[in-house]
Amino acid sequence: MKKNVKLLLACAVLLMLVTTVVAVYYIWSNIVTVTVIETVNHLYQPSDIYLGQNITFNGYVNYMNGTPINGITVLLYFENGTLVSGATVGITDTLGNYTIQWNATEANTYGFKTHAEIP
């Protein structure tokens, strides 16, 4: 009988240890709400230039609510999606404005667009 009581006590202690070890507690954080805002990348139309002159492209990047985006990289592309070789890289200022320059080495009519790299 004493062996049965000892065995029963040993099983109860083992069960308590296993239950304690297996118990996992989850603590959840509070819920936050995030609003995702679209961005605007606007490129102004440059004036006509002569062969060999720099073309200056000015534009701005901001959120749809008008808040400027500071410190992002803006790259110049031809309208077909090819990166314009030799163009400077635009970096937006605190007002979201950027400037990119490119020297046209061939007389032609070009279409351009910019790409803002928003992290």
TORKE-745448 format. One record per atom (N, C-alpha, C): x negated, z, y negated; residue in three letters. Coordinates in steps of 0.1 Angstrom, whole numbers, plus 5000, padded with zeros to 4 digits. Example, Ala and Ser with C-alpha at 12.3 -4.5 7.8 and 13.67 -1.06 7.14 Angstrom:
! TORKE-745448
486850785057ALA/487750785045ALA/486850785033ALA/487250715022SER/486350715011SER/487150795000SER/
***
This chain:
! TORKE-745448
499250005012MET/500050005000MET/499150004987MET/498150084988LYS/497250094977LYS/496549954974LYS/496249884985LYS/495649754984LYS/496649654977LYS/497949664980ASN/498949584974ASN/499149604959ASN/499049734956VAL/499149774941VAL/497949724934VAL/496749744940LYS/495549694933LYS/495649544932LYS/496049474942LEU/496149324942LEU/497149284931LEU/498249354931LEU/499349324921LEU/498849344907LEU/498149454904LEU/497549484891LEU/496449374888LEU/495649334897ALA/494649234895ALA/495249104891ALA/496349074898CYS/497048944895CYS/497648954881CYS/498249064877ALA/498849084864ALA/497849064853ALA/496649134855VAL/495549114845VAL/495048974844VAL/494848914856LEU/494448774856LEU/495448684849LEU/496748704851LEU/497748624845LEU/497748644829LEU/497548774825MET/497448794811MET/496248724805MET/495048724811LEU/493848654807LEU/494148504806LEU/494648454816VAL/494948304816VAL/495948274805VAL/496948354803THR/497948324793THR/497248334779THR/496448424777THR/495748444764THR/494748324762THR/494048284772VAL/493148174770VAL/493848044768VAL/494948024774VAL/495647894774VAL/496447884761VAL/496847994755ALA/497747994743ALA/497047924732ALA/497647824726VAL/497147744715VAL/498147754703VAL/497647784692TYR/498547794680TYR/498347674671TYR/499447624666TYR/499347514657TYR/499847564643TYR/499047544633ILE/499447574620ILE/499447454611ILE/500647414606TRP/500847294599TRP/500647324584TRP/500147224577SER/499947234562SER/501347204556SER/501347214543ASN/502447174535ASN/502647024535ASN/503746974531ILE/504046834530ILE/503746784516ILE/502946674515VAL/502746624502VAL/503346484501VAL/503746444489THR/504346314486THR/503346234479THR/503146104484VAL/502146014478VAL/502945894473VAL/502745854461THR/503245724456THR/502245624455THR/502445514462VAL/501445404462VAL/501845304451VAL/500945284442ILE/501245194430ILE/500545064431ILE/501144954429GLU/500544824429GLU/499544814418GLU/498644714419THR/497644694408THR/497844554403THR/497344534391VAL/497344404384VAL/495944364381VAL/495544244384ASN/494244184381ASN/494544064373ASN/494344064360HIS/494643954351HIS/493443894345HIS/493343754346LEU/492243684342LEU/492643594330LEU/492043614318TYR/492343534306TYR/491843394308TYR/492443294302GLN/492043154301GLN/490843144292GLN/489643104297PRO/488543084288PRO/488642954280PRO/487942944269SER/488042824261SER/487142714268SER/487342594264ASP/486542484270ASP/485142494266ASP/484242454274ILE/482742464271ILE/482142334274ILE/480842324270TYR/480042204273TYR/479142234285TYR/478742124292LEU/477842134303LEU/476642214299LEU/476242304308GLY/475042384305GLY/475342514298GLY/476542534292GLN/476842654285GLN/477442754295GLN/477342884292ASN/477942984300ASN/479442994297ASN/480243004307ILE/481643034306ILE/481843184307ILE/482543244298THR/482743384298THR/484243404303THR/484443474313PHE/485743514318PHE/485943664315PHE/487043684309ASN/487443824306ASN/488843854312ASN/488943974317GLY/490244014323GLY/490344164323GLY/491344214330TYR/491544354332TYR/492144384345TYR/491944504350VAL/492544554362VAL/493244694359VAL/494444704362ASN/495144834360ASN/496244844371ASN/496844964372TYR/497944984380TYR/499144934373TYR/500244914381MET/501444854376MET/502044944365MET/501745074365ASN/502245154354ASN/501445154342ASN/500345064341GLY/499545044330GLY/498245124329GLY/498045214339THR/496845294339THR/495645214343THR/494645204335PRO/493445124338PRO/492645184350PRO/491945094357ILE/491145134368ILE/489645114364ILE/488945224363ASN/487545224358ASN/486545214370ASN/485445134368GLY/484345134377GLY/484445054389GLY/485344954390ILE/485544874402ILE/484844734400ILE/484444674411THR/483744544411THR/484744434411THR/484544334403VAL/485344214402VAL/484444094404VAL/484844004414LEU/484043884417LEU/484843764413LEU/484143654410LEU/484743534406LEU/484743434417LEU/485843374420TYR/486043274431TYR/486643144425TYR/486343034432PHE/487042914429PHE/488442924435PHE/489342844430GLU/490742864434GLU/490942834449GLU/489942774456ASN/490042754471ASN/489542874479ASN/489142974472GLY/488643094478GLY/487143104481GLY/486443014476THR/484943014477THR/484343094466THR/483443194469LEU/482843274459LEU/481943184450LEU/482043204437VAL/481243124427VAL/479843174427VAL/478943084432SER/477543124432SER/476943124418SER/476143224415GLY/475443234402GLY/476243304392GLY/477543344395ALA/478343414385ALA/477943564385ALA/477943624373THR/477643764372THR/478843844379THR/478543964382VAL/479544054388VAL/480244134376VAL/481544134376GLY/482244214366GLY/482444364371GLY/482244454362ILE/482544594365ILE/483544644354ILE/484644704359THR/485644744349THR/485144864341THR/485544864328ASP/485144984320ASP/486345084320ASP/486245184311THR/487345284311THR/488645234308THR/488745114301LEU/490045054298LEU/490444954308LEU/489644934319GLY/489944844330GLY/489544704327GLY/488844684316ASN/488344544312ASN/487144504319ASN/486944374322TYR/485744324328TYR/485344194321TYR/484044154323THR/483544034318THR/482643974329THR/482843844332ILE/482043774341ILE/481543644335ILE/480243604337GLN/479743484331GLN/479243394342GLN/479443264340TRP/478943164349TRP/478543034341TRP/477442974346ASN/476942854339ASN/477242734347ASN/478142644341ALA/478542524348ALA/477342424348ALA/476942384360THR/475842284361THR/476342144364THR/477642134365GLU/478241994368GLU/479541984360GLU/479641874353ALA/480941844346ALA/482041824356ALA/483141894354ASN/484241894363ASN/485341974358ASN/486541974364THR/487642064361THR/487742164372THR/487542284369TYR/487542394379TYR/488742484378TYR/489142534389GLY/490142644390GLY/489442774395GLY/489742874388PHE/489143004391PHE/490143114394PHE/489743214401LYS/490543334403LYS/489543454405LYS/489943574403THR/489043684405THR/489643774416THR/488743854422HIS/489043944432HIS/488544084428HIS/489444184427ALA/489044314424ALA/488944394437ALA/487744464438GLU/487544534451GLU/487944684448GLU/489144714451ILE/489644854448ILE/489444934461ILE/488745044459PRO/488445134471PRO/489745204476PRO/
***
